[in-house]
Amino acid sequence: MFTLLAEFARLERETLRECILSGMDEARRQGVTIGRPLGVTEEKAVFLKKYAAVARQLRAGLSVRNTAKLCDVAINTVRKVKALL
């Protein structure tokens, strides 16, 4: 019984995925841009300048968690800065 329900769930996921992909293809054919709008992301230099305090703390050898607490930013922001350094 469980195997049968699992198979139905898999088929439903597959059908949903096909519908989404075909809808995206149709939108592309009509000229719609899929994804993040242009000009939304910040450049590397601008991002590092915005979070200069975070970069200083990381260069000083502080951990990601301690840097996030000291600079009052999210841990993921600190991780992004660390990846860009």
C-alpha positions as CSV (number, residue, x, y, z in Angstrom):
1,M,0.0,0.0,0.0
2,F,2.8,2.4,0.9
3,T,4.7,1.7,-2.3
4,L,1.5,2.5,-4.3
5,L,1.1,5.8,-2.5
6,A,4.7,6.6,-3.0
7,E,4.4,5.9,-6.7
8,F,1.3,8.2,-7.0
9,A,3.2,11.0,-5.3
10,R,6.2,10.6,-7.6
11,L,3.9,10.7,-10.7
12,E,2.2,13.8,-9.3
13,R,5.5,15.6,-8.8
14,E,6.6,14.6,-12.3
15,T,3.4,15.9,-13.8
16,L,3.7,19.2,-11.8
17,R,7.3,19.6,-13.0
18,E,6.3,19.1,-16.6
19,C,3.5,21.7,-16.3
20,I,5.9,24.2,-14.7
21,L,8.6,23.7,-17.3
22,S,6.1,23.9,-20.2
23,G,4.7,27.1,-18.8
24,M,8.2,28.6,-18.5
25,D,9.0,27.6,-22.1
26,E,5.8,29.2,-23.3
27,A,6.6,32.4,-21.4
28,R,10.1,32.5,-22.9
29,R,8.5,32.1,-26.4
30,Q,6.3,35.1,-25.6
31,G,9.4,37.2,-24.6
32,V,9.0,37.1,-20.9
33,T,12.3,37.3,-18.9
34,I,12.5,34.4,-16.4
35,G,14.4,34.9,-13.2
36,R,15.8,37.8,-11.2
37,P,15.3,41.2,-12.8
38,L,18.4,42.9,-14.3
39,G,20.2,45.4,-12.1
40,V,19.0,43.9,-8.8
41,T,22.2,42.3,-7.7
42,E,25.0,44.4,-6.2
43,E,28.6,44.2,-7.5
44,K,31.3,42.7,-5.4
45,A,33.0,46.0,-4.6
46,V,29.7,47.7,-3.6
47,F,28.7,44.8,-1.4
48,L,32.1,44.6,0.4
49,K,32.1,48.4,0.9
50,K,28.6,48.1,2.4
51,Y,29.8,45.5,4.9
52,A,33.3,46.8,5.5
53,A,33.0,46.1,9.3
54,V,32.2,42.5,8.6
55,A,35.1,42.1,6.3
56,R,37.4,43.7,8.9
57,Q,36.2,41.3,11.6
58,L,36.7,38.3,9.3
59,R,40.2,39.4,8.3
60,A,41.0,39.7,12.1
61,G,40.2,36.0,12.5
62,L,36.8,36.1,14.2
63,S,34.4,33.3,13.5
64,V,31.3,33.7,11.3
65,R,29.0,33.5,14.3
66,N,30.9,36.0,16.4
67,T,31.2,38.4,13.5
68,A,27.5,38.2,12.9
69,K,26.8,39.0,16.6
70,L,29.3,41.9,16.7
71,C,28.2,43.5,13.5
72,D,24.5,42.8,14.0
73,V,24.0,41.1,10.7
74,A,22.7,37.7,9.6
75,I,25.0,34.8,9.5
76,N,24.3,34.3,5.8
77,T,25.5,37.9,5.1
78,V,28.7,37.1,6.9
79,R,29.1,34.0,4.8
80,K,28.6,35.9,1.6
81,V,31.2,38.5,2.6
82,K,33.6,35.6,3.5
83,A,33.1,34.0,0.1
84,L,33.8,37.3,-1.7
85,L,37.0,37.8,0.3
